[in-house]
């Protein structure tokens, strides 16, 4: 009996020691997009500050695995060992929208939700030269001539697309959706007047104040980056959509390892230097950790499912 008790105590001490030693090897953060993009920049900034929070000698390495709209990277994380050594960036609603329009080897339950850092709200934006000075003017034109108002998107099946659908539904209008290959192409089309409006995120408009006019932000509150721009809710339209970027691990991660990572990521967010760098990058921080992040993912997944059921994009 005494030997059994000693063995149990030794096992418990061994587990505690193993956790105390985590990480004993480099922690890899998988990014499902190319280097240099917004998600990659966020991942590298977080990783830079995460290393010291995980302890002396900790190493956090970013690995880009672009392709299939991020699906390759999301799949890699979902299928990895849940030991805390493979993490990944997670984009909402994009990551879960992919599970509705194609076969995917993951779903909303395939991840341990650690922390979300960025929430970049969608907007209703027109060219600076547009005749539409307000959201109401744009929507009045859409009501007067259904489908005459063209709305440019970075792609189908993502936050830009969902924002356009939700805005049209809330206002009782019909848009003609024009998808492009990426946000920069959509922005160029908006600036050139090739489409009447766009639903790009606020962060994608900030460097073009002379070329773009933001009519509304699809968020609960006005953005500190553009406090002069009203929210859609202020104007009478209950529409909220954004691009979220956070960090996840595979499902069923050991609870103690997950909590250590959440605590470290919380410390990263609280670091004033991190906050300054994120602001300089134009990244609006909306920090969520653990259950709050998981609940947001579930809600975004439901939005994607509802839109897919009503107006499938493929």
Buried (B, 14 or more C-beta within 10 A) or exposed (E): EEEEEEEEEEEEEEEEEEBEEBBEEEBBBBBBBEEEBBBBBBBBBBBBBBBBBBEEEBEBEBEBBBEBBBBBBBBBBBEBEBBBBBBBBBBBBBBBBBBBBEEBEBEBEBBBBBBBBBBBBBBBBBBEEBEBEBBBBBBEBBEEEEEEBBBBBBBBBBBBBBBBBBBBBBBEBBBBBBBBEEBEBBBBBBBEEBBBBBBBBBBBBBEBEEBBBBBBBBBEEBBEBBEEBBBBBEBEBEBBBBBBBBBBBBBEBBEBBBBBBBBBBBBBBEEEEBBEBBEEBBBBBBBBBBEEBBEBBEEBBEBBBBBBEEEEBE
